[in-house]
Amino acid sequence: MPEYLKNTAQIKFNRNLCNGCGICTQVCPHQIIKLKDKKTVIENKNKCMECGACSRNCPKKAIEVKKGVGCAAAVIAGWIRNSEPACGCSSNKKCC
């Protein structure tokens, strides 16, 4: 998956709230979220498209995402290429 604008992703994770359920790892279209030692780890914030799927599906509200540059970059790239947004979402992972 592409990296978006470096150091701009608005994703925050509160390790103390995480229960290690792993739902966030299942819904992240770019698979930047992993489980390590039964807790979530965000591996590369620059690949986060800020779709919010992780925060909307976290039962403990341990992840907060402010939508921003990732989805916008995907939509703009789609306009430039005259194609669908290149955000990595598939029909089985609705995120944008």
Number of C-alpha atoms within 10 A of each C-alpha: 13 14 12 19 15 9 10 13 21 18 20 14 16 12 13 9 14 18 14 15 14 17 17 25 19 14 22 25 23 16 17 18 22 17 16 10 8 12 15 23 15 18 13 14 20 18 20 31 32 26 24 23 21 25 23 15 16 19 15 14 14 19 23 17 19 13 16 17 18 22 21 17 17 19 18 15 16 15 13 10 11 9 11 12 19 17 24 17 16 9 6 8 13 13 20 15
